[in-house]
Amino acid sequence: MHIKKITLLFFFLLTIQTSSLFAQDDLLDELDDYSNEETTGKSKNDKKAQNKFELPAFKTLKIGNLQSTKIGDKGELYLIVSHRFGPLKDGFDTFLGLDQANTKIELLYSFWEGTQFSLSRESFEKTVALAVKSRFTKQSDSFPFNLVGYATANINTELSNSRFTNYTLQDGDRMSYAVQLLASHRFSKRFSFQFAPTYVRENLQILEETGAANHNQFAMGFGGRLKLSKRVSLNAEYVHNFNRDENSIFYNPYTFGVDIETGGHVFQLLFTNAQSSNEPGYISNAGGDIAFGFNIVRVF
């Protein structure tokens, strides 16, 4: 299903009741402090700094698939579990795609303030990825954007010589890379927007699928967050790949869904046309069929 054919698929309107059992959870306390800051405009810990810098544009590390400008604080360890199910169009033969699943498990740690590192393994093409994310500057009275750099290197461990009759795979063929500049602006207490100029490098492509050899690709991502309540927000994103050949079987990726924050976790329920949640995977190789998925984010 192409994004141009979609005006509106659905809106989530969810309300949640947080159990008092989680009232002492560190992340929930942080979210409460954050919400109080949004209401009063004053930080619990540093009122002077709050007058200088705006609050973060996003509350979690990703908008959906697209990285956000949020970075974990120094010493924070994140566990992120991402599931992408099969296409909804298969109907009840695959129980709306739930019989099929790709899973990604990611560990992320910030050794010092403003920089984080991550290691992940995704079942889609059995991909191992390393990534680094670093903050350049924050939105403030004197500068309108949060600016963050992101870079990742991916290894496809599933590639087999059996797929290539006249070519012997080299170690470098398994590699793909992505570099992004993430720029976000918090327009109000409820609405934030981000754009992300992106470079993707794929060392190996199957021309029957890509239509032409476009190893170096440039793309522009867009994403936004609309806060509905204290712990619920709507998110949406779209990435336009400028180097996609007209004969390619792949599409520009899009994602939309809802974030729910409760009890030390952030649940991101989403719909997307991409099976991979790694940058080279979803920006270059998104399919045309929409599927359900989710991310679970836990900070320690």
C-alpha positions in Angstrom: 0.0 0.0 0.0 1.7 3.2 -1.1 1.8 6.2 1.2 0.2 8.5 -1.4 -2.9 6.3 -1.4 -3.3 6.8 2.4 -4.8 9.9 3.8 -5.8 8.5 7.2 -5.9 4.8 8.3 -6.9 5.3 11.8 -6.4 7.3 15.0 -5.8 5.7 18.4 -7.6 7.3 21.3 -6.3 5.4 24.3 -6.5 6.1 28.0 -4.6 4.2 30.6 -4.7 3.8 34.3 -1.2 3.4 35.9 -1.1 1.0 38.8 0.1 2.3 42.2 2.5 -0.6 42.3 4.7 1.2 39.9 4.5 4.6 41.6 8.1 4.4 42.9 9.6 3.3 39.6 12.5 5.6 38.5 11.3 6.1 35.0 7.7 6.8 36.1 9.0 9.3 38.5 11.0 10.9 35.7 7.9 11.0 33.5 6.0 12.7 36.4 8.7 15.3 36.8 8.7 15.8 33.1 5.0 16.3 32.9 5.2 18.8 35.8 7.8 20.8 33.9 5.5 20.9 30.9 2.8 22.3 33.0 4.7 24.8 35.1 7.7 25.5 32.8 10.0 25.0 35.7 12.5 22.2 36.2 12.5 20.3 39.6 16.3 20.2 39.6 17.4 23.3 37.8 15.1 26.2 37.3 17.8 28.4 35.9 18.7 25.9 33.1 15.0 25.5 32.3 14.8 29.2 31.3 17.7 28.6 28.9 16.9 25.3 27.3 13.6 23.9 26.0 12.4 20.5 27.2 13.2 17.5 24.9 11.1 17.2 21.8 10.6 13.5 22.2 10.3 11.3 25.3 11.7 8.1 23.8 14.6 7.2 21.5 12.7 6.5 18.4 9.6 8.1 16.8 8.7 4.7 15.3 11.5 3.4 13.1 13.1 6.8 12.7 15.6 7.8 15.4 14.5 10.8 17.5 16.7 13.5 19.0 16.4 12.0 22.5 19.6 10.5 24.0 19.8 8.4 27.2 21.4 10.1 30.2 24.8 9.2 31.4 24.9 5.8 33.1 21.5 4.7 31.7 21.1 1.2 30.2 18.3 0.6 27.8 16.8 -2.7 26.6 14.7 -2.3 23.5 12.6 -5.1 22.0 11.1 -4.5 18.6 8.6 -6.8 16.8 7.4 -6.4 13.2 4.6 -8.9 12.2 3.5 -10.0 8.7 1.3 -8.0 6.3 -2.3 -7.3 7.5 -3.5 -8.1 3.9 -2.9 -11.9 4.5 -6.0 -11.8 6.7 -6.9 -14.6 9.1 -4.7 -17.1 7.2 -1.8 -15.6 9.2 -4.0 -14.1 11.9 -3.5 -10.6 10.5 0.2 -11.2 10.3 0.7 -12.3 13.9 1.8 -15.8 12.8 4.9 -14.1 11.3 7.3 -12.0 13.3 10.7 -10.4 13.0 12.3 -9.5 16.3 15.1 -7.1 17.2 16.8 -7.0 20.6 19.0 -3.9 21.4 21.1 -2.9 24.3 22.0 0.7 24.6 24.3 2.5 27.1 25.4 6.1 27.6 29.0 6.2 28.9 29.0 10.0 29.2 26.4 12.7 28.8 25.1 13.4 25.3 26.5 10.2 23.7 25.1 6.7 23.5 26.2 3.4 22.0 24.1 0.4 21.0 24.5 -3.2 19.9 21.5 -5.1 18.4 20.6 -8.3 16.6 17.6 -8.4 14.3 16.1 -11.7 13.0 15.2 -10.0 9.7 18.2 -11.1 7.5 19.9 -12.0 10.8 21.4 -8.6 11.0 23.9 -7.4 13.7 24.2 -3.6 14.1 26.5 -1.2 16.0 25.4 2.4 16.4 26.4 5.7 18.0 24.3 8.7 18.7 25.7 12.1 19.9 24.1 15.4 20.7 25.5 18.6 19.1 23.2 21.1 20.7 19.9 21.6 22.4 16.9 23.9 21.5 17.2 27.1 23.4 16.2 30.7 23.4 19.2 31.4 21.1 18.9 28.3 18.8 15.7 26.8 17.4 16.7 23.1 17.1 17.9 20.1 18.9 20.7 18.7 16.7 21.9 15.1 17.1 24.2 12.9 14.9 23.6 9.2 14.4 25.7 6.6 12.6 25.2 2.8 12.3 27.1 -0.2 10.7 25.0 -3.3 9.9 26.2 -6.8 9.1 23.8 -9.1 7.2 24.8 -12.6 8.4 22.1 -14.4 6.3 23.6 -13.8 2.9 24.4 -17.0 1.1 26.4 -17.8 -2.1 23.4 -19.9 -3.2 21.5 -16.7 -4.1 24.2 -15.6 -6.5 25.0 -18.0 -9.4 27.9 -16.0 -10.9 29.3 -14.2 -7.9 31.2 -15.2 -4.9 30.4 -13.2 -1.8 33.1 -11.1 -0.1 33.1 -10.2 3.6 32.4 -6.5 2.7 29.3 -7.4 0.8 27.5 -8.1 4.0 27.9 -4.5 5.2 25.5 -1.6 5.0 25.8 1.8 6.7 23.7 4.9 7.6 24.5 8.4 8.8 21.8 10.8 9.9 21.6 14.4 11.1 18.5 14.6 13.4 17.0 18.1 13.8 13.9 18.6 16.0 11.9 21.5 17.3 9.4 21.6 20.1 6.7 23.9 18.9 4.5 23.7 22.0 3.8 21.5 25.1 1.9 19.1 22.8 3.6 19.1 19.4 7.2 18.4 18.2 8.5 17.9 14.7 11.8 16.5 13.3 13.5 16.2 10.0 16.4 13.9 9.3 18.7 14.2 6.2 20.2 10.7 5.7 22.9 8.9 3.8 22.7 5.1 3.3 25.3 2.9 1.8 24.5 -0.7 0.7 27.6 -2.7 -0.5 25.5 -5.4 -2.2 22.2 -5.1 -4.0 20.1 -7.5 -6.0 19.3 -5.7 -9.2 16.1 -7.7 -9.8 14.8 -6.1 -6.7 16.3 -2.6 -6.7 15.9 -2.0 -10.5 19.4 -0.3 -10.7 22.6 -0.2 -8.7 22.1 2.6 -6.2 24.7 1.7 -3.6 24.8 5.3 -2.3 21.5 6.7 -1.3 20.3 10.0 0.0 17.0 10.4 1.9 15.0 12.9 4.0 13.0 11.7 7.0 10.2 13.6 8.6 8.5 12.7 11.9 6.3 14.3 14.6 4.7 13.7 18.0 1.4 15.0 19.2 0.8 14.6 23.0 -2.8 13.5 23.9 -2.5 13.1 27.6 0.1 12.9 30.4 1.5 9.5 29.1 0.0 9.0 25.7 1.1 10.5 22.3 0.5 10.0 18.6 3.5 9.6 16.4 4.0 9.5 12.6 7.0 9.5 10.3 7.9 9.2 6.6 11.2 8.9 4.8 11.7 9.8 1.1 14.5 8.0 -0.7 15.8 10.2 -3.5 17.8 7.5 -5.2 15.1 4.8 -5.5 14.8 3.5 -9.1 11.3 3.6 -10.7 11.6 -0.2 -11.3 12.4 -1.0 -7.7 10.1 -3.4 -5.8 10.6 -1.3 -2.6 8.7 1.7 -1.3 9.4 4.8 0.8 8.9 3.8 4.4 6.2 5.2 6.7 5.1 4.5 10.3 2.4 5.8 12.5 1.2 4.7 16.0 0.9 5.5 19.6 3.3 5.8 22.6 2.1 4.7 26.0 4.4 5.4 29.1 3.7 3.4 32.2 5.4 1.5 35.0 9.0 1.9 33.9 8.3 1.0 30.2 7.5 2.8 27.1 5.2 0.8 24.7 5.2 2.0 21.1 2.3 0.4 19.2 2.7 1.1 15.4 1.8 0.3 11.9 4.4 0.4 9.2 5.3 -0.9 5.7 8.8 -1.9 6.8 9.8 -5.2 8.2 13.3 -4.1 9.4 13.8 -1.4 12.0 17.5 -0.9 11.1 18.1 2.2 9.1 19.6 0.6 5.9 16.8 -2.0 6.1 13.7 0.2 6.4 15.0 3.2 4.4 16.1 1.1 1.4 14.0 -2.0 1.5 10.5 -1.2 2.8 7.7 -3.2 1.2 4.4 -2.0 0.0 2.2 -3.9 2.6 1.3 -2.5 6.0 1.9 -4.5 9.1 1.5 -4.2 12.8 4.4 -3.9 15.2 5.6 -2.6 18.5 8.7 -1.4 20.4 9.1 -2.0 24.2 11.6 0.3 25.8 12.9 -0.3 29.3 15.5 1.8 31.1 17.6 0.6 34.0 
